[in-house]
Amino acid sequence: MPLYLKSAPTKSFTDTAQADVAESVRTVIDEIRHGGDAAVRKYAEQFDKWSADSFRLDDAQIAEIMAGLDPQVIEDIEFVQHQVRTFAQAQRDSLVDIEVETLPGVRLGQKHVPVQAAGAYIPGGKYPLTASAHMTIITAKVAGVPRVVACTPPIRGEIPAATVAAMKLAGADEIYILGGIQAVTAMAVGTETIAPVNMIAGPGNAYVAEAKRQLFGEVGIDLFAGPTEILIIADDDADPFLTAVDLLSQAEHGPESPAVLITTSKALGEKVIEHIDRLLPGMSTKDYAGPAWRDWGQVIVVDDIDEAYALADTFAFEHVQVFTAQPREALEKMHDYGALFLGENTCVSYGDKVIGTNHVLPTLGAARYTGGLWVGKYLRTVTYQEILEPSSSAQLGEVCGRAARVELFEGHARSGDARVWRHAGRSFGWIEDAVGAGAGAR
């Protein structure tokens, strides 16, 4: 039986359902749907204390904003975006169009076609979250999306310059200083000045997540998102200090972000708790990290590493770090996670900010059925069919007629019959009644 040195409840998808949030979001969506730009402006002023002649930045404004940044900021953005673009391109290259011949002259094909317009939501409000621009915009552009609209809110009444630079360098075609429900809704339904998109990607607060949830179906979305999650699997050899630091690195995302350690060593678990108790008071983000660790942090001791992997799968967390003697074992032994970080040389913070894999990942157990944002999310896998050989069309028509009539679909059956009549000269009573007994097939 697992030993809990620190326990906490485990969040689930249903825990995020808040009637007041849902109703507030529904009201804003309805007003923007009917009121367009005027409603967007109303809520930008109400929620973000932000107004402007135009929410969209033009090229001159963007150039001026970028010129005011430290060159090192631009250089770092370009470095990170190169990592993201390189991995995204490798993902795109792995998706190939196919065409096969299943019968003589019967060609079946598959193509990966990008959506024609995507919306990228880059959260802000308190901090400039440049990394979300890399993850949402670059991935869409590598997928081949011709129009990418990017929105980010002001930060304390100011344009987030570094985020704007990241959006521009990532390849955004339209950049708006617009946040929250109003940004997501404007992109989804369109206004007089913002043409609608086909899908929306990017993280956000509970209101943004609920807006995406309510608009899903009218537009596509990347995934349903909840608070950031981290789980670390550690054995006797793991470094307790690194483990503590990494748990807190994700707890600082918000007061409801779970941070869990599963370890085969009780001594290590106790040392990690001690380190966290010493580190937390000195963190500038302790107002978030403190409640997150207090209310949602867990330290669980198990008998062996196989039990650790099995228990970790039951959490199906967004991020899983593996601090064990043989971390690559997790690739075979684990199944339910958003992303794995193998060994102590890497960490979730690298995934969030610099390494190149996408940081928009499933939470709240969604890793049991979906992965995170990637090039494929912006692609529609479509199929096509072509029959060049008449005898193959007749063969399929024979089977189609029989199969459709088993299901009592007479119209489907007749589509098959008509091909048999045309290509094999077989007579059908319903065809003779329709076109005459003397009519012949072509």
Secondary structure, 3 states (H helix, E strand, C coil): CCEEEECCCCCCHHHHCCHHHHHHHHHHHHHHHHHCHHHHHHHHHHHHCCCCCCCECCHHHHHHHHHCCCHHHHHHHHHHHHHHHHHHHHHHHCCCCEEEEEECCEEEEEEEEECCEEEEECCCCCCCCHHHHHHHHHHHHHHCCCEEEEEECCECCECCHHHHHHHHHHCCCEEEECCHHHHHHHHHHCCCCCCCCCEEECCCCHHHHHHHHHHECCEEECCCCCCCCEEEEECCCCCHHHHHHHHHHHHCCCCCCCEEEEECCHHHHHHHHHHHHHHHHHCCCHHHHHHHHHHHCEEEECCCHHHHHHHHHHHCCCEEEEECCCHHHHHHHCCCCCEEEECCCCCHHHHHHCCCCCCCCCCCCHHHCCCCCCHHHHEEEEEEEEECCHHHHHHHHHHHHHHHHHCCCHHHHHHHHHHHHHHHCCCCHHHHHHHCCCCCCC
